[in-house]
Amino acid sequence: MKPLENVWSGLLQRRLLPVAILLLAALAAIPVVLTKDPEPIAPQPTAPAADKASEANAATAEPVVSLVADGERTQRRRVLGVRKNPFEPAKAPKVKAGATPSGVPVQVTGGTGATPTGGSPVTVDGGQPSVGTPGVPGGVPAPAEAPQPTYELYSLTVRFGPSESESLEKFNLPRLKPLPSAADPLLVYLGPGKGAKTAVFMVDDSVVAQGDASCKPTPSNCETLHMHVGDTEFLDVTDEDGKSTAQYQLDLVKIKTSSTADAAQAKTARAKESKAGRRVLRARQAAAGPLRYRYDTKSGTVRKIPKRAYKALMAKTARIAIGDAGGF
């Protein structure tokens, strides 16, 4: 008890009487609190033993993963997203036509190659160049145009055939080509007239021509026929009695000209002439003398021989060899 008295006296000396009273009250309340009984805890509800047994049996009876037999699933299982091969490279993004300016490389995923002639390189992943064409999306070159057919200088595009035909055959006619054939030459294309404005044909003696074309030297003596583009001429074939045995129609559609025609081109065009037509022309001049028109190798056109020169040529006909074609 002496220690408690010492504490009490110390508190009084320090004027801590309220604190001392609180300590005494706490000491007196401790035994009262310890003597009270705690409230009982409510028991937890327990599941019947039968329920626990059924749950245990169900857990052991059904496996976590069950096998699917063939034919049980008739529809494709739907999942989120799209099937994707993890090893397949990603597709290149679509580029709108005209979005890439000419001369700017296009970014393309996958594929490498060399730079084509006249094209620009297209960069791809990894820094490798790919074949590309400026202004073409994806670096794919534009399809090559089909090659255009080429024709000899001053050749013709004509339609020719029997006049009773429903449609005439359209084809290209080179110089000195006989119509309808070398075996039956009614016409022979000599070449273009002055300035390539007309096409000049040699006419057989058995033909009577009528239509848009002009006969030279006269309509009754039609040695040569001069046709413009768009002209149509009807050719009546007569026998020895002057009766018509057949009729042909000739339409001149186009004369193949060139703005840069020179002597070299004219020489090349003459070299590509019809050999069969030259034989027909030689036979005609051997039988009836030279024509009033001569082929000019410099211009590639047919020109009329001056009157005085033609008379001199006629005078020398007897001394002209059969192989000489009179300048054609």
C-alpha positions as CSV (number, residue, x, y, z in Angstrom):
1,M,0.0,0.0,0.0
2,K,2.9,2.3,0.5
3,P,3.6,2.7,-3.2
4,L,-0.1,3.7,-3.8
5,E,0.2,6.3,-1.0
6,N,3.3,7.7,-2.4
7,V,1.6,8.1,-5.8
8,W,-1.5,9.7,-4.2
9,S,0.6,12.1,-2.2
10,G,2.6,13.0,-5.3
11,L,-0.5,13.8,-7.3
12,L,-1.9,16.0,-4.5
13,Q,1.4,17.9,-4.3
14,R,1.3,18.6,-8.0
15,R,-2.4,19.6,-7.8
16,L,-3.5,16.7,-10.1
17,L,-6.6,15.8,-8.0
18,P,-8.9,15.3,-11.0
19,V,-6.5,12.8,-12.6
20,A,-6.3,11.0,-9.3
21,I,-10.1,10.7,-9.1
22,L,-10.3,9.3,-12.6
23,L,-7.7,6.7,-11.8
24,L,-9.6,5.6,-8.7
25,A,-12.9,5.3,-10.8
26,A,-11.1,3.1,-13.4
27,L,-9.7,0.9,-10.7
28,A,-13.1,0.4,-9.2
29,A,-14.8,-0.4,-12.6
30,I,-12.3,-3.1,-13.6
31,P,-13.7,-5.8,-11.3
32,V,-17.3,-5.0,-12.4
33,V,-16.5,-5.4,-16.1
34,L,-14.6,-8.7,-15.6
35,T,-17.5,-10.3,-13.7
36,K,-20.1,-9.9,-16.6
37,D,-20.7,-13.0,-18.9
38,P,-20.4,-12.5,-22.7
39,E,-23.5,-12.9,-25.0
40,P,-23.7,-16.3,-26.7
41,I,-22.7,-16.5,-30.5
42,A,-25.6,-17.6,-32.8
43,P,-24.8,-21.0,-34.4
44,Q,-24.3,-21.2,-38.2
45,P,-27.0,-23.1,-40.2
46,T,-25.6,-26.4,-41.4
47,A,-26.6,-28.1,-44.6
48,P,-28.2,-31.5,-44.4
49,A,-25.8,-34.4,-44.8
50,A,-27.8,-35.7,-47.7
51,D,-27.3,-32.5,-49.7
52,K,-23.5,-32.7,-49.1
53,A,-23.4,-36.3,-50.3
54,S,-25.4,-35.6,-53.5
55,E,-23.1,-32.7,-54.3
56,A,-20.0,-34.8,-53.8
57,N,-21.4,-37.6,-56.0
58,A,-22.3,-35.1,-58.9
59,A,-18.8,-33.6,-58.8
60,T,-17.2,-37.0,-59.1
61,A,-19.7,-38.3,-61.7
62,E,-19.3,-35.5,-64.4
63,P,-15.8,-34.7,-65.7
64,V,-14.6,-31.1,-66.1
65,V,-14.0,-31.6,-69.8
66,S,-16.2,-33.8,-71.9
67,L,-15.5,-35.3,-75.3
68,V,-17.7,-34.4,-78.3
69,A,-18.8,-37.3,-80.5
70,D,-19.0,-37.0,-84.3
71,G,-22.3,-35.6,-85.5
72,E,-23.3,-33.9,-82.2
73,R,-22.3,-30.4,-83.6
74,T,-24.1,-29.4,-86.8
75,Q,-23.3,-25.7,-86.9
76,R,-20.0,-23.8,-86.8
77,R,-19.1,-22.6,-83.4
78,R,-19.3,-18.8,-83.4
79,V,-16.5,-16.9,-81.6
80,L,-15.5,-13.3,-81.3
81,G,-13.1,-12.1,-84.0
82,V,-11.9,-13.8,-87.2
83,R,-9.7,-16.8,-87.6
84,K,-6.2,-15.7,-88.3
85,N,-3.0,-17.5,-89.1
86,P,-0.3,-16.2,-86.7
87,F,2.4,-16.9,-89.2
88,E,0.7,-15.1,-92.2
89,P,2.1,-11.6,-92.9
90,A,-0.3,-8.7,-92.5
91,K,-2.1,-7.4,-95.6
92,A,-1.0,-4.1,-97.1
93,P,-3.5,-1.3,-96.5
94,K,-5.7,-0.4,-99.5
95,V,-4.6,2.8,-101.4
96,K,-7.3,4.9,-103.2
97,A,-6.6,5.5,-106.9
98,G,-5.0,8.8,-107.4
99,A,-4.0,9.2,-103.8
100,T,-0.3,8.7,-104.5
101,P,1.3,11.5,-106.5
102,S,3.5,10.6,-109.5
103,G,7.1,10.0,-108.5
104,V,6.5,9.3,-104.8
105,P,7.4,5.8,-103.5
106,V,4.5,3.7,-102.3
107,Q,4.8,1.7,-99.1
108,V,4.0,-1.9,-99.8
109,T,4.2,-4.9,-97.5
110,G,5.7,-8.1,-98.9
111,G,7.4,-8.8,-102.2
112,T,10.7,-7.6,-103.6
113,G,12.0,-6.9,-107.1
114,A,14.0,-4.7,-109.3
115,T,13.2,-1.3,-110.6
116,P,11.6,-1.5,-114.1
117,T,12.8,0.7,-117.0
118,G,11.1,4.0,-116.9
119,G,9.5,3.4,-113.5
120,S,10.3,4.5,-109.9
121,P,11.3,2.2,-107.0
122,V,8.7,1.3,-104.4
123,T,10.0,0.7,-100.9
124,V,8.7,-2.3,-98.9
125,D,9.4,-3.7,-95.4
126,G,13.0,-4.4,-94.8
127,G,14.3,-1.7,-97.2
128,Q,14.1,-3.8,-100.3
129,P,12.9,-2.1,-103.5
130,S,9.8,-3.5,-105.4
131,V,8.7,-3.1,-108.9
132,G,6.5,0.0,-109.2
133,T,5.1,2.5,-111.6
134,P,4.5,6.2,-110.6
135,G,0.9,6.9,-109.8
136,V,-0.2,3.3,-109.7
137,P,-1.4,2.1,-106.3
138,G,0.4,-0.9,-104.8
139,G,3.4,-0.6,-107.2
140,V,1.6,-2.8,-109.8
141,P,2.6,-1.8,-113.3
142,A,-0.1,-0.8,-115.8
143,P,-1.1,-3.5,-118.3
144,A,0.8,-3.2,-121.6
145,E,-1.2,-2.0,-124.5
146,A,-1.7,-4.3,-127.4
147,P,0.7,-3.5,-130.3
148,Q,-0.9,-1.6,-133.2
149,P,-0.6,-3.1,-136.7
150,T,1.7,-1.4,-139.0
151,Y,1.2,-0.7,-142.7
152,E,3.3,0.4,-145.6
153,L,3.4,4.1,-146.5
154,Y,0.7,5.1,-148.9
155,S,-1.1,1.7,-148.7
156,L,-4.9,1.8,-148.8
157,T,-7.8,0.6,-146.7
158,V,-10.5,-0.5,-149.1
159,R,-13.7,-2.5,-149.2
160,F,-14.0,-4.7,-152.3
161,G,-16.1,-7.5,-153.6
162,P,-19.1,-8.4,-155.8
163,S,-21.7,-5.7,-155.7
164,E,-24.5,-8.1,-154.9
165,S,-22.7,-9.1,-151.6
166,E,-24.5,-8.0,-148.4
167,S,-21.2,-6.9,-146.9
168,L,-17.8,-6.1,-148.6
169,E,-14.5,-7.4,-147.2
170,K,-12.4,-4.6,-145.7
171,F,-8.6,-5.0,-145.9
172,N,-5.3,-3.3,-146.5
173,L,-4.2,-2.9,-150.1
174,P,-0.4,-2.4,-150.8
175,R,1.0,-0.8,-153.9
176,L,0.7,-2.8,-157.2
177,K,-1.7,-5.2,-155.6
178,P,-4.1,-6.6,-158.3
179,L,-7.9,-6.9,-157.7
180,P,-9.6,-9.2,-157.4
181,S,-6.6,-11.5,-158.0
182,A,-3.4,-11.9,-159.9
183,A,-5.1,-14.5,-162.2
184,D,-7.9,-12.1,-163.0
185,P,-6.5,-8.5,-162.6
186,L,-9.2,-6.0,-163.2
187,L,-7.5,-3.2,-161.2
188,V,-3.9,-2.6,-160.1
189,Y,-3.1,0.0,-157.5
190,L,-0.3,2.1,-158.9
191,G,0.1,4.4,-155.9
192,P,-1.1,7.8,-154.5
193,G,-1.6,10.8,-156.7
194,K,0.0,14.2,-156.1
195,G,-0.1,15.2,-152.4
196,A,-1.5,11.7,-151.6
197,K,-5.0,13.1,-152.1
198,T,-6.1,10.4,-154.5
199,A,-5.4,6.7,-155.2
200,V,-4.5,5.8,-158.9
201,F,-5.5,2.4,-160.3
202,M,-4.7,0.9,-163.7
203,V,-7.9,-0.4,-165.3
204,D,-8.2,-3.5,-167.5
205,D,-9.6,-3.1,-171.0
206,S,-12.6,-5.3,-170.1
207,V,-13.8,-3.1,-167.3
208,V,-16.4,-0.3,-167.6
209,A,-16.1,2.0,-164.6
210,Q,-19.0,4.1,-163.2
211,G,-19.2,6.0,-160.0
212,D,-17.5,8.8,-158.0
213,A,-14.0,8.2,-159.4
214,S,-12.4,10.0,-162.4
215,C,-11.3,8.1,-165.5
216,K,-8.1,9.3,-167.3
217,P,-7.5,10.3,-170.0
218,T,-11.2,10.2,-170.9
219,P,-14.3,8.4,-169.5
220,S,-14.5,6.4,-172.8
221,N,-10.8,5.6,-172.7
222,C,-10.3,4.7,-169.0
223,E,-6.7,3.7,-168.6
224,T,-6.4,4.9,-165.0
225,L,-8.9,5.5,-162.3
226,H,-8.4,8.3,-159.7
227,M,-10.3,7.9,-156.4
228,H,-10.6,10.2,-153.4
229,V,-11.2,8.9,-149.9
230,G,-14.9,8.1,-149.5
231,D,-15.5,7.4,-153.2
232,T,-17.4,4.4,-154.4
233,E,-16.9,2.9,-157.9
234,F,-18.8,0.1,-159.7
235,L,-16.8,-2.0,-162.1
236,D,-18.7,-3.9,-164.8
237,V,-16.7,-6.8,-166.4
238,T,-17.7,-7.2,-170.1
239,D,-17.0,-10.0,-172.6
240,E,-16.0,-9.7,-176.3
241,D,-19.6,-8.8,-177.2
242,G,-19.7,-6.0,-174.7
243,K,-22.2,-7.8,-172.3
244,S,-21.7,-7.5,-168.6
245,T,-20.7,-10.8,-167.0
246,A,-20.0,-9.5,-163.4
247,Q,-20.0,-6.4,-161.3
248,Y,-17.6,-5.4,-158.5
249,Q,-17.8,-2.6,-156.0
250,L,-14.7,-0.7,-154.7
251,D,-14.9,1.7,-151.7
252,L,-11.8,3.8,-150.8
253,V,-11.8,4.1,-147.0
254,K,-8.3,5.6,-146.2
255,I,-4.9,6.4,-147.7
256,K,-2.1,5.6,-145.2
257,T,0.0,8.8,-145.1
258,S,2.8,10.1,-142.9
259,S,3.7,13.7,-142.0
260,T,7.4,12.7,-142.1
261,A,7.5,10.9,-145.4
262,D,10.9,11.2,-147.1
263,A,12.9,9.5,-149.8
264,A,14.0,6.6,-147.6
265,Q,10.4,5.8,-146.6
266,A,9.3,6.1,-150.3
267,K,12.0,3.7,-151.3
268,T,11.0,1.2,-148.5
269,A,7.4,1.4,-149.6
270,R,8.3,0.7,-153.2
271,A,10.4,-2.3,-152.1
272,K,7.3,-3.8,-150.4
273,E,5.2,-3.6,-153.5
274,S,3.2,-6.6,-154.8
275,K,5.4,-8.8,-157.1
276,A,2.3,-10.3,-158.8
277,G,1.1,-6.8,-159.6
278,R,4.4,-5.8,-161.1
279,R,4.2,-8.8,-163.5
280,V,0.7,-7.7,-164.5
281,L,1.9,-4.2,-165.1
282,R,4.8,-5.3,-167.2
283,A,2.5,-7.5,-169.4
284,R,0.1,-4.6,-169.8
285,Q,2.8,-2.2,-170.9
286,A,4.4,-4.8,-173.2
287,A,1.0,-5.2,-175.0
288,A,-0.4,-1.6,-175.0
289,G,2.6,0.6,-174.4
290,P,3.6,2.7,-171.3
291,L,1.1,4.5,-169.1
292,R,0.8,8.2,-168.9
293,Y,1.7,8.1,-165.2
294,R,5.1,7.3,-163.6
295,Y,6.0,6.4,-160.0
296,D,8.3,9.1,-158.4
297,T,10.8,7.3,-156.1
298,K,11.6,10.5,-154.2
299,S,8.1,11.4,-153.1
300,G,6.5,7.9,-153.3
301,T,3.6,9.3,-155.4
302,V,2.4,8.8,-159.0
303,R,2.8,11.7,-161.3
304,K,1.6,12.4,-164.9
305,I,4.3,12.4,-167.5
306,P,4.4,15.6,-169.4
307,K,2.9,15.5,-173.0
308,R,6.2,15.9,-174.8
309,A,8.0,13.4,-172.6
310,Y,5.2,10.9,-173.1
311,K,5.4,11.2,-176.9
312,A,9.1,10.6,-176.7
313,L,8.5,7.6,-174.5
314,M,6.0,6.2,-177.0
315,A,8.5,6.6,-179.8
316,K,11.0,4.5,-177.8
317,T,8.5,1.8,-177.0
318,A,9.9,-0.5,-179.6
319,R,13.4,-0.3,-178.0
320,I,12.1,-0.7,-174.4
321,A,12.8,-4.1,-173.0
322,I,9.9,-6.1,-171.7
323,G,11.4,-6.1,-168.2
324,D,11.3,-2.3,-168.0
325,A,8.2,-1.2,-166.1
326,G,8.3,2.3,-167.3
327,G,9.4,3.9,-164.0
328,F,7.1,1.8,-161.8
